[in-house]
Amino acid sequence: MESEDLTVLIPTLNEEKNIGRLIETIADLMPRTTILVIDDGSTDMTQDIVKSKSDKAELLDRSDEHIKGLSASIKDGINQTDTSYFMVIDGDFQHPPDSLLEAVTCVKKEPELIIGYRIKVEKWPILRKIISWGAQKLAYMSLLLRRRQRPRDIMSGFFGGKTNTIRELINNNKITPEGYKILFDILKVFPKNGTICQFGYIFKNREYGDSKIGRQHILAFIKSLFR
């Protein structure tokens, strides 16, 4: 399996300062890989920029969808994927595009789930570190009680897997649509003997724009611990 067996999913919301360069970077890095941008109703020029690069990327416009959110966007993207594997990457360069080559190496091993784990986080404020640490611990305990697998970064947003396998899991099980940590929801129902390939990466600072994580996302995650 090579990079043409992989679709890179990029969920976006108002990423006009990042998305064009990100598409170009990924296309240069892996020219045979499909790029699908799933836009959740941007009010800036994000969609126009993606359309201007139609030779390198496709656009899935979710502007008219009733349910918004990162998890809902990723779910729709997976359902639109035609390749054997997919990989989700942030639209703001916090996930280094070069690390997609590690994902391609994982694809060659044909696992059911691929997870990038953070080996270092650049310049997070102390409150963000505390929230992340607490979320990891709570998610770990939730998976332990369910007797499910517990990878190195349960809360990673840099993940992928075998399209048909993950599609079946997200469509046949309860996924928190308003949430932003869909990997955690997947792990709650992922088979105990399912195969996982993991690789490390450095989590970068957002280059432009603001974080989309708010109080409603935190509440959605807390609710998901008990579902």
C-alpha positions as CSV (number, residue, x, y, z in Angstrom):
1,M,0.0,0.0,0.0
2,E,1.2,3.5,-0.9
3,S,0.0,7.0,-0.4
4,E,-2.7,6.7,-3.1
5,D,-4.5,4.4,-0.7
6,L,-4.9,7.3,1.8
7,T,-7.2,10.2,2.0
8,V,-6.2,13.2,4.2
9,L,-9.2,14.7,6.0
10,I,-8.9,18.3,7.0
11,P,-11.8,19.7,9.1
12,T,-12.0,23.5,9.0
13,L,-13.8,26.5,10.4
14,N,-12.4,29.9,9.4
15,E,-8.9,28.8,8.5
16,E,-8.3,31.2,5.6
17,K,-4.8,32.0,6.8
18,N,-3.7,28.4,7.0
19,I,-5.7,26.1,4.6
20,G,-4.1,27.2,1.3
21,R,-0.6,26.6,2.4
22,L,-1.5,23.4,4.1
23,I,-3.1,22.0,1.0
24,E,0.0,22.9,-1.0
25,T,2.3,21.4,1.6
26,I,0.5,18.1,1.7
27,A,0.1,17.9,-2.1
28,D,3.9,18.5,-2.5
29,L,4.7,15.9,0.1
30,M,2.3,13.2,-1.2
31,P,1.1,14.1,-4.7
32,R,-0.9,10.9,-5.1
33,T,-2.8,11.3,-1.9
34,T,-6.4,12.5,-1.9
35,I,-7.1,15.6,0.2
36,L,-10.6,16.3,1.4
37,V,-11.4,19.5,3.3
38,I,-14.6,19.3,5.4
39,D,-15.7,22.8,6.1
40,D,-18.2,23.4,8.9
41,G,-19.6,26.7,7.6
42,S,-16.7,29.1,7.5
43,T,-17.6,32.8,7.3
44,D,-14.2,33.8,5.9
45,M,-12.5,32.9,2.6
46,T,-11.7,29.3,3.6
47,Q,-14.1,27.7,1.1
48,D,-13.1,30.0,-1.7
49,I,-9.4,29.2,-1.1
50,V,-10.1,25.4,-1.2
51,K,-12.2,25.8,-4.4
52,S,-9.3,27.7,-6.0
53,K,-7.1,24.6,-5.4
54,S,-9.6,22.1,-6.8
55,D,-6.7,20.4,-8.7
56,K,-5.2,19.4,-5.4
57,A,-8.1,19.2,-2.9
58,E,-11.8,18.5,-2.7
59,L,-14.3,20.4,-0.6
60,L,-17.2,19.0,1.5
61,D,-19.4,21.9,2.5
62,R,-21.3,21.4,5.8
63,S,-22.7,24.9,5.9
64,D,-26.3,23.7,5.8
65,E,-25.9,20.9,8.2
66,H,-28.0,21.2,11.4
67,I,-25.4,19.5,13.6
68,K,-22.0,21.3,13.7
69,G,-18.8,20.4,15.4
70,L,-15.4,18.7,14.8
71,S,-16.7,15.1,15.5
72,A,-19.6,15.6,13.1
73,S,-17.3,16.9,10.4
74,I,-14.9,14.1,10.7
75,K,-17.7,11.5,10.7
76,D,-19.0,13.0,7.4
77,G,-15.5,13.1,6.0
78,I,-15.0,9.4,6.7
79,N,-18.3,8.6,5.1
80,Q,-17.2,10.4,2.0
81,T,-13.8,8.7,1.8
82,D,-13.2,6.3,-1.1
83,T,-9.7,5.1,-0.3
84,S,-8.8,2.1,1.9
85,Y,-7.4,4.4,4.6
86,F,-7.9,7.9,5.9
87,M,-5.9,10.3,8.2
88,V,-7.3,13.3,10.0
89,I,-5.1,16.4,10.4
90,D,-5.7,19.8,11.9
91,G,-6.1,22.7,9.5
92,D,-3.8,25.0,11.4
93,F,-0.4,23.3,11.3
94,Q,-0.5,22.1,14.9
95,H,-0.1,18.6,13.4
96,P,3.1,18.7,11.3
97,P,2.3,17.6,7.7
98,D,5.7,15.8,7.5
99,S,4.3,13.4,10.0
100,L,1.8,12.1,7.5
101,L,4.7,10.1,6.1
102,E,4.7,8.2,9.4
103,A,1.0,7.5,8.8
104,V,1.8,6.1,5.3
105,T,4.4,3.8,7.0
106,C,1.6,2.7,9.3
107,V,-0.8,2.1,6.3
108,K,1.7,-0.3,4.9
109,K,1.3,-2.5,8.0
110,E,-2.5,-2.5,7.4
111,P,-3.7,-1.8,11.0
112,E,-7.3,-1.0,11.7
113,L,-6.5,2.2,13.6
114,I,-3.6,4.7,13.3
115,I,-2.8,7.2,16.1
116,G,-0.3,10.0,16.2
117,Y,0.7,10.6,19.9
118,R,2.2,13.9,21.2
119,I,5.8,13.4,22.4
120,K,6.1,17.1,23.0
121,V,3.8,20.1,23.1
122,E,5.1,23.6,22.2
123,K,4.4,26.5,24.5
124,W,1.0,25.5,26.0
125,P,-0.2,27.7,28.8
126,I,-0.4,26.0,32.2
127,L,-4.2,25.9,32.2
128,R,-4.3,24.1,28.8
129,K,-1.7,21.6,30.1
130,I,-3.8,20.9,33.2
131,I,-7.0,20.4,31.1
132,S,-5.3,18.1,28.7
133,W,-3.7,16.0,31.5
134,G,-7.0,15.7,33.3
135,A,-8.9,14.7,30.1
136,Q,-6.3,12.0,29.3
137,K,-6.6,10.6,32.8
138,L,-10.4,10.6,32.8
139,A,-10.5,9.0,29.3
140,Y,-8.0,6.4,30.3
141,M,-10.1,5.4,33.3
142,S,-13.2,5.3,31.2
143,L,-11.5,2.9,28.7
144,L,-10.0,0.8,31.5
145,L,-13.5,0.3,33.0
146,R,-14.8,-0.7,29.6
147,R,-11.9,-3.1,29.2
148,R,-10.9,-1.4,25.9
149,Q,-7.5,-0.6,24.5
150,R,-5.7,2.4,25.8
151,P,-3.2,3.9,23.3
152,R,-0.5,6.4,24.2
153,D,-2.6,9.5,23.3
154,I,-6.3,8.8,23.8
155,M,-7.2,12.4,23.1
156,S,-5.3,12.8,19.9
157,G,-6.8,14.6,17.0
158,F,-4.2,13.3,14.6
159,F,-5.5,9.8,13.8
160,G,-6.8,7.6,11.0
161,G,-7.5,4.0,10.1
162,K,-9.0,1.5,7.8
163,T,-11.9,3.3,6.3
164,N,-14.4,0.5,6.2
165,T,-13.7,-0.6,9.7
166,I,-13.9,2.8,11.3
167,R,-16.9,3.8,9.2
168,E,-18.8,0.8,10.5
169,L,-17.9,1.7,14.1
170,I,-19.0,5.4,13.9
171,N,-22.2,4.6,12.0
172,N,-23.3,1.7,14.2
173,N,-22.4,3.2,17.6
174,K,-23.1,6.3,19.6
175,I,-20.8,9.1,18.6
176,T,-21.1,12.5,20.3
177,P,-21.7,14.7,17.3
178,E,-21.2,18.0,19.1
179,G,-17.9,16.8,20.6
180,Y,-14.3,17.3,19.4
181,K,-12.6,14.1,20.4
182,I,-14.1,11.5,18.1
183,L,-11.0,9.2,18.6
184,F,-12.1,8.7,22.2
185,D,-15.6,7.7,21.1
186,I,-14.1,5.3,18.6
187,L,-11.8,3.7,21.2
188,K,-14.8,3.1,23.4
189,V,-16.2,0.6,20.8
190,F,-13.0,-0.4,19.1
191,P,-12.5,-4.2,19.3
192,K,-10.2,-5.4,22.1
193,N,-8.1,-7.4,19.6
194,G,-8.1,-4.6,17.0
195,T,-4.8,-3.6,15.5
196,I,-3.3,-0.2,16.2
197,C,-0.2,1.5,14.7
198,Q,1.1,4.5,16.6
199,F,3.7,7.2,15.8
200,G,5.1,10.1,17.7
201,Y,5.1,13.8,16.7
202,I,5.6,17.3,18.1
203,F,2.4,19.2,18.6
204,K,3.1,22.7,17.2
205,N,1.6,26.1,18.0
206,R,-1.2,27.3,15.9
207,E,0.3,29.5,13.2
208,Y,-2.7,31.8,12.6
209,G,-6.3,32.1,14.0
210,D,-7.8,31.1,17.3
211,S,-8.5,27.8,19.0
212,K,-12.1,26.5,18.5
213,I,-12.3,24.7,21.8
214,G,-14.8,26.2,24.2
215,R,-16.9,25.4,27.2
216,Q,-19.5,23.4,25.2
217,H,-16.7,21.1,23.9
218,I,-15.5,20.4,27.5
219,L,-19.1,19.6,28.6
220,A,-19.6,17.3,25.6
221,F,-16.4,15.4,26.5
222,I,-17.5,15.0,30.1
223,K,-20.9,13.6,29.0
224,S,-19.1,11.2,26.6
225,L,-17.2,9.6,29.6
226,F,-20.5,8.0,30.7
227,R,-22.0,7.0,27.4
